[in-house]
Amino acid sequence: MITNQKIEVGEVQYSKFSQVLRFTVTANIEAIQTIEDITYRNDMTIEEIATKMGELLKKAIVSDYHRGGLRRKYD
């Protein structure tokens, strides 16, 4: 079991005009290996690993949002 994953966020930018948040993510080799373990693949390209990390981030945000009771109201 890999237990030393490090994922850091840097270079944060937010555009008020487009309402888009951009940031870089840095992941150590243990975090990369965790992605390979999750996908049961060890032949992934760096681009595929980054895409999978993005998918996992999206899932985590949606999951936490639903646990929080869907507080945002839509008109």
Phi and psi in degrees as GROMACS dihedral restraints (atoms count N, CA, C in turn):
[ dihedral_restraints ]
;  ai    aj    ak    al  type     phi  dphi    fc
    3     4     5     6     1   -88.8    20    10
    4     5     6     7     1   126.9    20    10
    6     7     8     9     1  -127.3    20    10
    7     8     9    10     1     8.2    20    10
    9    10    11    12     1  -116.6    20    10
   10    11    12    13     1    37.5    20    10
   12    13    14    15     1   -69.6    20    10
   13    14    15    16     1   135.0    20    10
   15    16    17    18     1  -128.2    20    10
   16    17    18    19     1   122.4    20    10
   18    19    20    21     1  -127.6    20    10
   19    20    21    22     1   123.1    20    10
   21    22    23    24     1  -122.9    20    10
   22    23    24    25     1   152.1    20    10
   24    25    26    27     1  -113.3    20    10
   25    26    27    28     1   138.7    20    10
   27    28    29    30     1  -149.3    20    10
   28    29    30    31     1   177.5    20    10
   30    31    32    33     1    46.9    20    10
   31    32    33    34     1    57.8    20    10
   33    34    35    36     1   -80.6    20    10
   34    35    36    37     1   132.2    20    10
   36    37    38    39     1  -136.8    20    10
   37    38    39    40     1   140.7    20    10
   39    40    41    42     1  -131.5    20    10
   40    41    42    43     1   129.4    20    10
   42    43    44    45     1  -101.2    20    10
   43    44    45    46     1   115.5    20    10
   45    46    47    48     1   -66.7    20    10
   46    47    48    49     1   -33.2    20    10
   48    49    50    51     1   -64.6    20    10
   49    50    51    52     1   -52.5    20    10
   51    52    53    54     1   -92.8    20    10
   52    53    54    55     1    -7.3    20    10
   54    55    56    57     1    54.5    20    10
   55    56    57    58     1    49.2    20    10
   57    58    59    60     1  -121.4    20    10
   58    59    60    61     1   132.7    20    10
   60    61    62    63     1  -101.8    20    10
   61    62    63    64     1   127.9    20    10
   63    64    65    66     1  -123.6    20    10
   64    65    66    67     1   139.9    20    10
   66    67    68    69     1  -157.2    20    10
   67    68    69    70     1   158.9    20    10
   69    70    71    72     1   -98.0    20    10
   70    71    72    73     1   150.9    20    10
   72    73    74    75     1  -121.5    20    10
   73    74    75    76     1   131.0    20    10
   75    76    77    78     1  -114.3    20    10
   76    77    78    79     1   127.9    20    10
   78    79    80    81     1  -126.9    20    10
   79    80    81    82     1   134.4    20    10
   81    82    83    84     1   -80.0    20    10
   82    83    84    85     1   176.3    20    10
   84    85    86    87     1   -61.8    20    10
   85    86    87    88     1   -33.2    20    10
   87    88    89    90     1   -65.3    20    10
   88    89    90    91     1   -37.7    20    10
   90    91    92    93     1   -66.3    20    10
   91    92    93    94     1   -40.4    20    10
   93    94    95    96     1   -63.2    20    10
   94    95    96    97     1   -43.9    20    10
   96    97    98    99     1   -64.4    20    10
   97    98    99   100     1   -32.0    20    10
   99   100   101   102     1   -64.4    20    10
  100   101   102   103     1   -40.9    20    10
  102   103   104   105     1   -62.2    20    10
  103   104   105   106     1   -42.6    20    10
  105   106   107   108     1   -62.2    20    10
  106   107   108   109     1   -39.1    20    10
  108   109   110   111     1   -65.5    20    10
  109   110   111   112     1   -41.9    20    10
  111   112   113   114     1   -61.8    20    10
  112   113   114   115     1   -40.1    20    10
  114   115   116   117     1   -89.5    20    10
  115   116   117   118     1    -5.1    20    10
  117   118   119   120     1    58.6    20    10
  118   119   120   121     1    33.2    20    10
  120   121   122   123     1  -133.7    20    10
  121   122   123   124     1   138.6    20    10
  123   124   125   126     1  -121.2    20    10
  124   125   126   127     1    16.9    20    10
  126   127   128   129     1  -115.6    20    10
  127   128   129   130     1    21.2    20    10
  129   130   131   132     1   -75.0    20    10
  130   131   132   133     1   145.6    20    10
  132   133   134   135     1   -78.7    20    10
  133   134   135   136     1   164.5    20    10
  135   136   137   138     1   -60.8    20    10
  136   137   138   139     1   -37.0    20    10
  138   139   140   141     1   -64.0    20    10
  139   140   141   142     1   -40.4    20    10
  141   142   143   144     1   -66.2    20    10
  142   143   144   145     1   -38.6    20    10
  144   145   146   147     1   -64.5    20    10
  145   146   147   148     1   -44.2    20    10
  147   148   149   150     1   -62.7    20    10
  148   149   150   151     1   -41.5    20    10
  150   151   152   153     1   -62.6    20    10
  151   152   153   154     1   -43.5    20    10
  153   154   155   156     1   -64.2    20    10
  154   155   156   157     1   -39.6    20    10
  156   157   158   159     1   -61.3    20    10
  157   158   159   160     1   -40.4    20    10
  159   160   161   162     1   -63.3    20    10
  160   161   162   163     1   -41.5    20    10
  162   163   164   165     1   -63.1    20    10
  163   164   165   166     1   -41.0    20    10
  165   166   167   168     1   -67.5    20    10
  166   167   168   169     1   -36.8    20    10
  168   169   170   171     1   -62.6    20    10
  169   170   171   172     1   -44.7    20    10
  171   172   173   174     1   -60.9    20    10
  172   173   174   175     1   -44.8    20    10
  174   175   176   177     1   -61.5    20    10
  175   176   177   178     1   -42.0    20    10
  177   178   179   180     1   -63.9    20    10
  178   179   180   181     1   -41.7    20    10
  180   181   182   183     1   -64.0    20    10
  181   182   183   184     1   -47.0    20    10
  183   184   185   186     1   -63.9    20    10
  184   185   186   187     1   -42.6    20    10
  186   187   188   189     1   -62.6    20    10
  187   188   189   190     1   -46.8    20    10
  189   190   191   192     1   -65.6    20    10
  190   191   192   193     1   -34.9    20    10
  192   193   194   195     1   -64.2    20    10
  193   194   195   196     1   -43.8    20    10
  195   196   197   198     1   -67.1    20    10
  196   197   198   199     1   -35.4    20    10
  198   199   200   201     1   -66.4    20    10
  199   200   201   202     1   -28.1    20    10
  201   202   203   204     1   -80.8    20    10
  202   203   204   205     1    -1.7    20    10
  204   205   206   207     1    92.7    20    10
  205   206   207   208     1    16.3    20    10
  207   208   209   210     1    50.7    20    10
  208   209   210   211     1    60.1    20    10
  210   211   212   213     1   -69.8    20    10
  211   212   213   214     1   -26.5    20    10
  213   214   215   216     1   -72.5    20    10
  214   215   216   217     1   134.2    20    10
  216   217   218   219     1  -104.6    20    10
  217   218   219   220     1   137.5    20    10
  219   220   221   222     1  -110.8    20    10
  220   221   222   223     1   140.9    20    10
